[in-house]
Amino acid sequence: ISFFSLCADEMVRLYEPNKNVSSDDEPLVIPHLPHEVKFTRLQLPEHAMNQGNEFTDRFNKVKESELKSYGVLVNSFYELEPDYAEFYRKELGRRAWHIGPVSLCNRSIEDKAWRGKQASLDKHEWLDWLNLKKPNSVVYISFGSMASVIAPQLHEIALALEAAGQDFIWVVRNSDRQDEEWLPQGFEQRVEGKGLII
């Protein structure tokens, strides 16, 4: 989790800007952040939109614990997001320490040892595919293990990836794939050779 996401999430939780728009695709501004940040309701995390489900309840318990704790460790570094690190500490009055980027630790596959579920493609398959592409030409999309992305959001992301025409690797958790309609019909055939879904 980054300082930006901690700050944005807290401003959405406190001010509920999603309640001030009339449709899911109408832009809303997250108030009081150091920069103007616009989202639509569909782009907000599930816990901001749907109260009373298991994920939201768990998220709220984590938030309560965070507020009672001595501070938080953030997988970031100051130079990446100084305005949001300062906002979190000074405006929100919370303690936090940079420990990132954690992704630079334990770089071997064995050391990482199963952070989540086994990928649908093994390391060699996607590395072989990636090696066929030009350097710096592939977009990597992953929302991590905390974010829950609903089927309409996945559908829109798929349409955007297809429209962009850019080579991509897209990591989608199995739990986010539960709705069979999460991909547009024929998507995988149309992007064959241009994209990998893991």
C-alpha positions as CSV (number, residue, x, y, z in Angstrom):
1,I,0.0,0.0,0.0
2,S,1.3,3.4,-0.9
3,F,1.0,6.8,0.9
4,F,-1.2,8.0,-2.0
5,S,-3.6,5.1,-1.6
6,L,-3.7,5.5,2.2
7,C,-4.5,9.2,1.9
8,A,-7.0,8.8,-1.0
9,D,-8.8,6.0,0.8
10,E,-9.1,8.0,4.0
11,M,-10.5,11.1,2.2
12,V,-13.1,8.9,0.5
13,R,-13.9,7.3,3.8
14,L,-14.3,10.6,5.6
15,Y,-16.0,12.7,2.9
16,E,-17.8,10.1,0.8
17,P,-17.5,12.1,-2.5
18,N,-19.1,9.1,-4.3
19,K,-22.4,10.1,-2.8
20,N,-22.3,13.5,-4.5
21,V,-22.5,12.2,-8.1
22,S,-25.5,10.8,-9.9
23,S,-24.0,8.1,-12.0
24,D,-21.1,5.5,-11.9
25,D,-19.3,7.2,-14.7
26,E,-19.6,10.9,-13.6
27,P,-16.2,12.2,-12.4
28,L,-15.7,13.0,-8.8
29,V,-12.8,14.8,-7.1
30,I,-11.4,13.3,-3.9
31,P,-11.3,16.3,-1.5
32,H,-8.4,17.8,0.4
33,L,-5.6,15.8,-1.3
34,P,-2.4,17.7,-2.3
35,H,-3.4,17.3,-6.0
36,E,-6.7,17.2,-7.8
37,V,-7.5,13.6,-8.2
38,K,-10.5,12.5,-10.2
39,F,-12.2,9.1,-10.2
40,T,-15.6,7.7,-11.1
41,R,-17.6,5.5,-8.7
42,L,-16.6,2.4,-10.6
43,Q,-12.9,3.2,-10.1
44,L,-13.3,3.4,-6.3
45,P,-12.5,0.3,-4.2
46,E,-15.2,-2.0,-3.2
47,H,-15.2,-1.1,0.4
48,A,-16.0,2.5,-0.5
49,M,-19.0,1.5,-2.5
50,N,-20.5,-1.6,-0.9
51,Q,-21.0,-1.6,2.8
52,G,-21.9,-4.8,4.8
53,N,-20.2,-7.5,2.8
54,E,-17.4,-9.7,4.1
55,F,-14.6,-7.8,2.4
56,T,-15.8,-4.4,3.6
57,D,-16.2,-5.7,7.1
58,R,-12.7,-7.0,7.1
59,F,-11.4,-3.8,5.6
60,N,-13.1,-1.7,8.3
61,K,-11.5,-3.8,11.0
62,V,-8.1,-3.3,9.5
63,K,-8.8,0.5,9.3
64,E,-9.9,0.5,13.0
65,S,-6.7,-1.4,13.9
66,E,-4.6,1.1,11.9
67,L,-6.1,4.1,13.7
68,K,-5.4,2.5,17.1
69,S,-1.8,1.4,16.2
70,Y,1.4,3.2,16.9
71,G,1.9,3.6,13.1
72,V,2.1,1.8,9.8
73,L,4.9,0.5,7.5
74,V,4.4,1.7,3.9
75,N,5.8,-0.2,0.9
76,S,7.2,3.0,-0.7
77,F,10.0,5.5,-0.5
78,Y,9.8,9.2,0.3
79,E,11.1,10.5,-3.1
80,L,8.3,8.6,-4.9
81,E,5.4,10.4,-3.2
82,P,6.7,13.1,-0.9
83,D,3.4,15.2,-1.0
84,Y,1.4,12.2,0.2
85,A,3.9,11.1,2.8
86,E,3.7,14.6,4.3
87,F,-0.1,14.7,4.0
88,Y,-0.4,11.4,5.8
89,R,1.9,12.4,8.6
90,K,1.0,16.1,9.0
91,E,-2.6,16.5,7.8
92,L,-3.9,13.2,9.0
93,G,-1.5,13.1,12.0
94,R,-0.5,9.5,11.6
95,R,2.9,7.8,12.1
96,A,4.4,6.0,9.2
97,W,7.7,4.6,8.0
98,H,8.9,3.9,4.5
99,I,10.2,0.3,4.0
100,G,10.1,0.0,0.3
101,P,10.2,-0.9,-2.3
102,V,9.8,-4.4,-0.8
103,S,9.7,-5.8,-4.3
104,L,13.5,-5.4,-4.4
105,C,13.9,-7.9,-1.6
106,N,13.9,-11.6,-2.0
107,R,14.2,-11.5,-5.8
108,S,14.6,-15.2,-6.5
109,I,11.4,-17.2,-7.1
110,E,12.3,-19.6,-4.3
111,D,12.6,-16.8,-1.8
112,K,9.3,-15.3,-2.8
113,A,7.7,-18.7,-2.3
114,W,4.1,-18.6,-3.0
115,R,2.8,-15.1,-2.1
116,G,-0.6,-15.9,-3.5
117,K,-2.2,-18.6,-5.6
118,Q,-0.1,-20.5,-8.2
119,A,-0.1,-18.6,-11.5
120,S,-2.0,-20.0,-14.4
121,L,1.2,-19.8,-16.5
122,D,4.6,-20.9,-15.2
123,K,7.5,-18.6,-15.1
124,H,9.1,-20.0,-18.2
125,E,6.0,-19.5,-20.4
126,W,5.6,-15.8,-19.6
127,L,9.3,-15.2,-19.7
128,D,9.5,-16.8,-23.1
129,W,6.6,-14.6,-24.3
130,L,8.1,-11.5,-22.8
131,N,11.5,-12.2,-24.4
132,L,9.8,-12.0,-27.8
133,K,8.7,-8.4,-27.2
134,K,10.8,-5.2,-27.6
135,P,12.3,-3.8,-24.4
136,N,10.0,-1.4,-22.5
137,S,7.0,-2.3,-24.7
138,V,4.8,-4.3,-22.4
139,V,2.3,-2.9,-19.9
140,Y,2.0,-4.8,-16.6
141,I,-1.3,-4.6,-14.9
142,S,-1.9,-5.9,-11.3
143,F,-4.0,-4.6,-8.5
144,G,-2.2,-6.6,-5.8
145,S,-3.8,-8.8,-3.1
146,M,-5.7,-6.2,-1.2
147,A,-7.8,-4.7,-4.0
148,S,-11.0,-6.4,-5.0
149,V,-12.0,-5.7,-8.6
150,I,-15.5,-6.4,-9.7
151,A,-16.6,-7.9,-13.0
152,P,-17.7,-4.6,-14.7
153,Q,-14.4,-3.1,-13.8
154,L,-12.5,-6.0,-15.2
155,H,-14.6,-5.9,-18.4
156,E,-13.8,-2.1,-18.8
157,I,-10.1,-2.8,-18.3
158,A,-10.2,-5.5,-20.9
159,L,-11.9,-3.2,-23.4
160,A,-9.3,-0.5,-22.7
161,L,-6.4,-2.9,-23.1
162,E,-7.8,-4.1,-26.4
163,A,-8.4,-0.5,-27.7
164,A,-4.9,0.6,-26.7
165,G,-3.3,-2.1,-28.9
166,Q,-0.4,-2.3,-26.5
167,D,1.2,-5.6,-25.5
168,F,0.3,-6.4,-21.9
169,I,0.6,-8.8,-19.0
170,W,-2.5,-8.7,-16.8
171,V,-2.6,-10.4,-13.5
172,V,-6.1,-11.2,-12.3
173,R,-6.8,-13.1,-9.1
174,N,-9.0,-16.2,-9.3
175,S,-11.4,-14.6,-6.7
176,D,-11.9,-11.7,-9.1
177,R,-12.7,-14.1,-11.9
178,Q,-15.8,-15.6,-10.3
179,D,-18.2,-13.9,-12.6
180,E,-18.1,-15.6,-16.0
181,E,-18.8,-12.4,-17.8
182,W,-15.7,-10.6,-16.6
183,L,-14.1,-10.7,-20.1
184,P,-15.7,-9.4,-23.2
185,Q,-16.8,-12.2,-25.6
186,G,-13.9,-13.2,-27.9
187,F,-11.4,-11.0,-26.0
188,E,-8.8,-13.7,-25.6
189,Q,-8.8,-14.6,-29.3
190,R,-8.6,-10.9,-30.4
191,V,-5.6,-10.2,-28.2
192,E,-3.8,-13.5,-28.8
193,G,-0.1,-12.7,-29.1
194,K,-0.5,-9.2,-27.7
195,G,-1.5,-10.0,-24.2
196,L,-1.1,-12.6,-21.4
197,I,-3.7,-13.0,-18.6
198,I,-2.1,-14.7,-15.6
